[in-house]
Amino acid sequence: MKKFVDTEKMTDILEEQLKTGDGTALQFATLSTEIKRLRFTTDIDPNFTGTFDELETYISTVSQASSAQEHIKLNDLNLKRWIDELHLLMHGKAVTIDFNQRKGREI
């Protein structure tokens, strides 16, 4: 049986951003902190490293957008996929297509 990985805080933030179409600096900072915490404290299935890589790019590029709203709107499909992938990770399931296989085309 695969290990439970608590991604709930991250999925809650991403779902809130998707729902409201907006995001705060605190939300992006919390996402970043959670990614770092999970990378250093949890043995994560390698298929999910691409998800974390993409999320880190999403977080780091928000400052280049004219607004958080625009950034979230541009990443609408990515947000939905990341939420799904984080739920899969939390429940010990696998992602079939990882970041390297996709060649990073979403970001």
N, C-alpha and C positions, 0 to 999 in steps of 0.2 A: 504494500500500500504506500502510495506517495504521501510525502509530508505536507501538512497544511501550511500554507504561507499566507499570513494575514495582509491582504491588500485592500482591506475594507476602507481604510482612511483615504487611500488614493482613489478608489472607485467612487466614493462619496463625493470627493472634490470634482472629479471629472464629470460625474453625472450632474452635479450642481452647475458647473460651467456650461454643459450642454443644454440644460434646462433654461437657464437664465440668459445664456448668450453673452455672459460677462465673467470676468475673473479678477480677483484681487492679487496684489503683490504677496499677501500672506498665503493665499492658496498656492501660488506658484512656488513660493519658498518651502511650504509644507510638502508639496510634491517632490521637490528636490531632496529634502531631508529624508523623506520616506524611501526614495530610491536608493540613496546612499546607505541608509540603515539596512535595507533588505540585501543590498549587494554585499555588505560586510558581515552581516550576522546570519544569513540564511544560505543554505545550499540550494540554489535555484536551478531548475531544469534549464540546460543550455539553450533550449528552444525559445526561452523567454528573454534572453539577453537582448535580442533585437527590439523587443517591446520597450525595455528600459532605455536602450540607446535612443530610440525614437522619442520617447517621453522626455529625455534629457535635451534633445534638440528642440522639441516643442517648448520647453521651459526657457532654454537659453535664447530662443529667437523671438520671444514675445516682446522684448525691448526694441526690436527692429520694426515691429508693426506700428501703424499709426495709432492703434488702440488695441486693448485686450479684446474688445468685441470683434474687431476685424480679424484678429489672429484666431479666435475661437471659431468664427464663421468659416474661415479658410480651412480649418482643421476638423470640421464637422464630422466627416466620414472617418477620419483617423480617431477622433474621440470615441466614436461608437465602437470601432474595432478594438481600441485599447481597453475599453471597459470590458468588452467580451473576453479579451485575452487575460486580463487581470482576474476576472471571475474564474476562468479555466485554471489559472495558476493557483488561485485560492482553494480550489476544489480538487487539486491534484491531477488535473487532466492535461493533455498535451496540445501544443499548437503545431499544426501540420506544415505551415509555411512560415519560416522565420525571416528575420531581417535580411540575412545574407542571400537567401533564396529569392526574396523580392527585390534585391539590389537596392534597397532603401528608397524605392520609387515614391512612397507616400509623402516623404518629407522633402 
